[in-house]
Every structure is written in C-alpha cells, then in structure tokens.
Amino acid sequence: MSGHSKFANIKHKKEKNDAAKGKIFTIIGREIAIAVKEGGPDPANNSRLRDVIAKAKANNMPNDTIDRGIKKAAGDIDSVNYVQVTYEGYGPSGIAIIVDALTDNKNRTAANVRNAFSKGQGSIGTQGCVSYLFDKKGQIIIAKEDCEKDADDLMMLALDAGAEDFSEEDDSFEIITEPDAFSAVREALEAEGLSMASAEVTMIPQNYVSLTDEKDLTNIQRILDFLDEDDDVQEVYHNWEE
C-alpha cells in the first residue's frame, strides 16, 4: 500500500478548512456529541472519543473548544439526536463515491446529497454498490518536516504497536492499521510526542481512476464542492486520482 499517502491533498484540505474553520469544527463537534452519547465524556474510558479528539487536534481545533464540546454534549446528552447515514454512488466515468453524514433530518440530507450528485451528472446507487472497492483502515500520516525520527525507527515503533503497513513518500510517512488497532497505534505514536497531519479511520480505495476529459473533471469537482458545502456531510471518499 505505497504511493497513496496523499499528503498534498491533506495540506490542501487544511488550507481550505482554514478559510472556513466553522465547517470543520461543526463536523467534529457532531462527532464529539455522538461519541459522548455512546461512551460517556471521559476519554480515558471512551476510545471513540479519544479518536475524535485526535482528529480535532490534527485539524488545529483548540483544546478549550474540544473541552467545551465534550461538556456541552455531556450536559445535553438527551438532545443529541444525530443519526449516521451513508450514501454510495457514481460520479463521471464511474468514479466511486461514498458519503458519510450525521443528520437530524434524513429526508433533507438525502435530498441534498442526491442534488449534489445530479449537479455533476452523477447518480446515487444502492448500499454496497461501491463500498466493496474500498478498504476500511486506520490511516495515520506524519509529515517529514514534523518528524525527528528516521524512517526505520518510526516503522518499528508503528509495527510494534500493531500497525499493518508502513510506507515512505517524498514528504510524509503513511501508517496503515486495521480499524480495531487504530487507537493503540495512534496512542503509541502520541506517547512518543509525534505530531500527525492526519489520524482517522477512513475508506481507502483499492484502485484509483484518472479523469482526462474536461467535462468529467468539471463534473466531479461540482459534486465534491456541493457535498463540501453541506453541513450534514461528515466525510466524502472517492477513488478519483486527483
């Protein structure tokens, strides 16, 4: 699993998010609320909350904002009514797209997601129609500029903690885990003081598809832009080789 760390894309996403921090903080705030409702407000006893906190920190969310979100969710636990929904579909030239959303109104979210696909000449499919083209994995990306360890030492640390794979790119290291091992590996790296550009359980495409037609490129970008603007949408996974 080498060659797809996509560190440049992560940096691009961060730059976009810096211009609209309210969006990413809203997304993570909802994840915090769900995690607290499911496992309580103490990160020591709630691995899902620990993982969301790590994601928040990777997105430069201030500690006091994280703490406020946990306290708010703990004090208002009965009002947390978000449900997780997943949509699968196709973009131009059969690009596979998965959309994860947290919503308090499934009809609204379904209509918005369907509209995003149609704006880019795509289509919503049935559950499972494209998810088989992805592997659910824990993915940790560390920028070389933020890492003082050499590649061999970092690899051994990750593998000893339970990582499945390790690869080195031009500007970053990528660590892949099974979903169940993600928390343990991330915590082992944190204990060594390592800063992570990205740390999350994600859907990694088994193969990537390139687009060359200008119309296709315009349409895939339209779909992704419309999904990005929807506050209910948490994550979008696709196999487009950007």
Disulfide bonds with the S-S distance in Angstrom:
none
